[in-house]
Amino acid sequence: MTRQWRSRFPGLMVVAALVLWGTAVAGQSMPKLPDGLLLAKSADSPGQVTFNHFTHVDEANPACTRCHPSLFPILKSSPKPTYTHEVMAKGRLCGACHDGKKAFSLEDDCSGCHVSE
């Protein structure tokens, strides 16, 4: 692989490695998961939202590629997503699963995600 090719597609190697890693750990023990991620809080938010990987990863099949990078980009060069109910209601970000079918709806109890101070 030439440097020119790598410089034109810097994220491709990371994505390829993630796919291979996700395939390799599928059906094995849980990978080391990142700590909780504090999401940006808007002024009208009913409380802080902390994303916890432990509650979102299937222990029997811990495939990170279900969400990364398609729903949630992980490259440092990727812009951070803006989490709003409007975006999620369109089936993006958390709303891809939290639709009331795959996982509880965004319209359910707010305290499932938002923690009051």
Secondary structure, DSSP 8 states (H G I E B T S, - for coil): --HHHHHHSHHHHHHHHHHHHHHHHTTSS-------EE----TT-SSEEEE-GGGTS-TTS--GGGTTTTTS--STTS------HHHHHTT-GGGGT-SSSSS--TTS-GGGTEE--
